[in-house]
Amino acid sequence: MCANSDILREIYMPAQTESNMAESAQESSPEIDPMTQTKYKRVMLKISGEALMGDQGFGLHPPTVQRIAQEIKSVHDLGVEICLVIGGGNIFRGLSGSAQGMERTTADYMGMLATVMNALGMQSALEEIGVFTRVISAIRMDEVAEPYIRRRAVRHLEKKRVCIFAAGTGNPYFTTDTAATLRANEMACEAIFMGKNGVDGVYDKDPKEHADAVRYDEVSYDDVLAKRLKVMDASAIALARDNNLPLIVFGLDEPGGFKGILAGKGTYTKVQ
């Protein structure tokens, strides 16, 4: 019994080494101006892998990654607990590989590994500016990421660490949109914030192709499904709808956009 208690204590209550104590001190919440407080205490931010590649067309563009990291830090400094899911389309997309003849399951696993690379890149950028993070992978790779254990992830959030969830759900045939919605529910997030590039919300048609496209201020999940609006895949939409989890779609390329949306400012679409 004593041995089991020691094991649990080691997993959930790490020993207070000098390193841990220093980390705890640095991770304490900053003074927050009451005027900048947000109603959200814990949120999920979902961004695409393409958001990290800037204008170079592939991979990670360091200045772009650093800019997004600053956006995340500005919200973290408000005391908001942040979960983060990043797609892998800037490196490899499972559906594209499958369409070119690759076996779908293998292609999807390759896409999951791409999300781990993006997660590590974002972790590096965030910790460079003083934001403590944990990369948590649905596929075990203990040398670079923690395995996904829900209670441990919740503890990280409570300690004001940004949790970057990688490798999707760990299963093929599921997108990172579905992974973000699943983790948002498991982590008891109050909303999913979907940062888009080039658009600032949900439109009735593609605004990049149609000048007369109209942006919705608010739209229901049922309408998103019925009208086939391109927000998230159908399984992610259904999972969010069935659990009453609101989705806020905004433009990630707008400087200060993430922080502004949390404060109720800026342009966005709310899906609920």
C-alpha positions in Angstrom: 0.0 0.0 0.0 2.8 2.3 0.9 4.6 1.5 -2.3 1.5 2.3 -4.4 1.1 5.7 -2.6 4.7 6.6 -3.4 4.2 5.8 -7.1 1.0 7.9 -7.3 2.8 10.7 -5.5 5.6 10.7 -8.0 3.2 10.8 -10.9 0.8 13.5 -9.7 2.9 15.4 -7.1 6.5 15.7 -8.4 9.2 16.2 -5.8 9.9 19.8 -5.0 13.4 20.0 -6.4 15.1 23.4 -6.8 14.3 23.3 -10.5 10.6 22.6 -9.8 10.4 25.4 -7.2 12.0 27.9 -9.6 9.5 26.8 -12.3 6.6 27.2 -10.0 7.7 30.7 -9.0 8.0 31.7 -12.6 4.7 30.2 -13.6 2.7 32.1 -10.9 -0.1 34.1 -12.4 0.8 37.8 -13.2 -1.1 40.7 -11.8 -4.2 41.1 -14.0 -5.9 44.4 -14.7 -9.6 43.9 -13.9 -10.5 45.9 -17.0 -8.8 43.3 -19.2 -10.3 40.2 -17.6 -12.2 37.8 -19.7 -15.2 35.6 -18.9 -13.3 32.6 -20.2 -11.1 30.7 -17.7 -10.1 27.7 -19.9 -10.2 27.6 -23.7 -9.1 25.5 -26.6 -7.3 27.2 -29.4 -7.3 25.3 -32.7 -5.1 26.4 -35.6 -4.1 24.8 -38.9 -0.7 23.6 -39.7 -0.8 26.0 -42.7 -1.0 28.9 -40.3 2.7 28.2 -39.3 4.2 28.2 -42.7 3.8 31.9 -43.5 4.2 32.7 -47.2 6.9 30.0 -47.8 4.4 27.3 -48.8 5.8 24.5 -46.6 7.1 23.7 -43.1 7.4 26.2 -40.3 8.2 29.8 -40.8 10.0 30.9 -37.6 8.8 34.6 -37.6 5.2 33.4 -38.1 5.5 30.8 -35.3 6.9 33.5 -33.0 4.1 35.9 -33.9 1.4 33.3 -33.0 3.3 32.5 -29.8 3.1 36.1 -28.8 -0.7 36.0 -29.5 -1.0 33.0 -27.2 1.2 34.7 -24.5 -1.0 37.8 -24.5 -4.0 35.7 -23.6 -2.0 33.5 -21.1 -1.0 36.7 -19.3 -4.7 37.4 -18.6 -4.7 34.2 -16.5 -6.6 32.1 -19.1 -5.7 28.4 -19.1 -5.0 27.4 -22.7 -5.2 24.1 -24.6 -3.8 24.1 -28.1 -4.2 21.8 -31.1 -2.2 22.4 -34.3 -2.9 20.6 -37.6 -0.2 19.1 -39.7 -1.1 20.2 -43.2 2.0 22.3 -43.6 4.1 19.1 -43.5 1.8 16.2 -44.5 -1.9 15.7 -44.8 -3.2 12.2 -44.5 -6.1 12.7 -46.9 -3.7 14.0 -49.6 -1.5 11.0 -49.2 -4.4 8.7 -49.4 -5.7 10.4 -52.6 -2.3 9.7 -54.2 -2.5 6.0 -53.6 -1.1 5.6 -50.1 -2.8 3.3 -47.7 -5.2 5.6 -45.7 -4.2 4.4 -42.2 -0.5 4.8 -42.9 -1.1 8.3 -44.4 -3.1 9.3 -41.4 -0.4 8.2 -39.0 2.1 10.2 -41.0 -0.1 13.2 -40.6 -0.2 12.7 -36.8 3.6 12.7 -36.7 3.5 16.0 -38.6 1.4 17.5 -35.8 4.0 16.5 -33.3 6.7 18.4 -35.2 4.4 21.5 -35.2 3.7 21.1 -31.5 7.4 21.0 -30.7 8.1 24.0 -32.8 5.4 26.0 -31.0 6.6 24.7 -27.6 10.1 26.1 -28.4 8.6 29.5 -29.5 6.5 29.8 -26.4 9.2 28.8 -23.9 11.5 31.3 -25.6 9.2 34.1 -24.3 8.6 32.7 -20.9 5.5 30.6 -21.3 5.8 27.1 -19.8 4.2 24.4 -21.9 3.7 20.6 -22.1 3.5 18.7 -25.4 1.1 15.9 -24.8 0.9 13.2 -27.5 -1.8 10.7 -28.3 0.9 8.4 -29.7 3.6 7.6 -27.2 7.0 9.1 -27.9 8.4 9.6 -24.4 11.6 11.3 -25.5 9.9 14.4 -26.8 6.3 14.4 -25.4 4.2 13.2 -22.5 1.6 10.5 -23.1 -1.9 11.7 -22.8 -3.3 11.2 -19.3 -6.3 13.4 -18.7 -5.8 14.1 -15.0 -2.2 15.0 -15.5 -3.1 17.4 -18.4 -5.7 19.1 -16.1 -3.0 19.5 -13.5 -0.7 21.2 -16.0 -3.5 23.6 -16.9 -4.1 24.4 -13.2 -0.4 25.2 -13.0 -0.9 27.7 -15.8 1.1 25.6 -18.4 -0.1 25.7 -22.0 -1.0 22.2 -23.0 -0.2 21.4 -26.6 -2.1 18.3 -27.7 -0.4 16.5 -30.6 -1.0 13.4 -32.8 -4.7 14.0 -33.1 -6.8 11.4 -31.3 -4.1 8.8 -31.9 -6.4 7.0 -34.3 -6.6 7.2 -38.1 -9.7 8.6 -39.9 -10.1 11.4 -37.4 -9.1 15.0 -38.1 -7.3 17.4 -35.8 -10.6 19.3 -35.7 -12.2 16.3 -34.1 -9.2 15.9 -31.8 -9.5 19.6 -30.7 -13.2 19.1 -29.9 -12.6 15.9 -28.0 -9.8 17.4 -25.9 -11.8 20.5 -25.3 -14.6 18.4 -23.8 -12.2 16.3 -21.8 -10.4 19.3 -20.4 -13.7 21.1 -19.6 -12.9 24.0 -21.9 -15.6 26.7 -22.0 -15.1 27.3 -25.8 -13.1 26.4 -28.8 -11.4 29.3 -30.6 -10.6 28.5 -34.2 -8.0 30.8 -35.6 -8.2 31.1 -39.4 -5.9 32.6 -42.0 -7.3 35.0 -44.5 -10.9 34.9 -43.1 -12.4 36.5 -40.0 -15.3 34.2 -39.4 -17.8 31.9 -41.1 -19.3 33.0 -44.4 -22.2 31.7 -46.5 -19.6 31.0 -49.3 -15.9 31.2 -49.8 -15.0 34.9 -49.4 -11.7 34.3 -51.3 -13.7 33.3 -54.4 -16.9 35.3 -54.0 -16.8 39.1 -53.4 -20.4 39.0 -52.3 -19.9 36.5 -49.5 -21.7 37.4 -46.3 -20.2 36.7 -42.8 -22.4 35.4 -40.1 -22.2 37.0 -36.6 -23.8 33.9 -35.1 -24.9 30.6 -36.6 -26.2 27.4 -35.1 -24.4 24.0 -35.4 -27.4 22.6 -37.1 -27.2 25.3 -39.8 -23.5 24.7 -40.3 -24.3 21.0 -41.0 -27.4 21.7 -43.1 -25.7 24.4 -45.2 -22.4 22.5 -45.3 -20.5 25.6 -44.2 -16.8 25.0 -44.2 -16.0 25.4 -40.5 -14.9 22.0 -39.2 -15.6 18.4 -40.3 -19.1 17.0 -39.5 -17.9 14.7 -36.7 -16.3 17.6 -34.9 -19.3 19.8 -35.4 -21.6 17.1 -34.0 -19.4 16.5 -31.0 -19.4 20.2 -30.1 -23.1 20.5 -30.7 -24.0 17.5 -28.6 -22.0 18.8 -25.7 -23.1 22.4 -25.9 -19.6 23.6 -26.6 -19.5 27.0 -28.4 -17.1 27.7 -31.2 -15.6 31.1 -32.0 -14.1 31.5 -35.5 -11.8 34.5 -35.9 -8.9 35.7 -38.0 -5.5 34.6 -36.6 -3.6 37.0 -38.9 -5.1 40.0 -37.2 -2.5 41.3 -34.6 -3.9 41.1 -31.1 -6.9 39.2 -32.5 -7.0 36.3 -30.1 -6.8 38.6 -27.0 -9.4 41.0 -28.5 -11.9 38.2 -29.2 -11.6 37.0 -25.6 -12.4 40.5 -24.5 -15.5 40.6 -26.8 -13.9 42.9 -29.3 -13.1 42.4 -33.0 -14.7 40.5 -35.8 -15.7 36.8 -35.4 -18.5 34.3 -35.8 -20.0 32.4 -32.9 -21.2 28.9 -33.6 -23.4 27.3 -30.9 
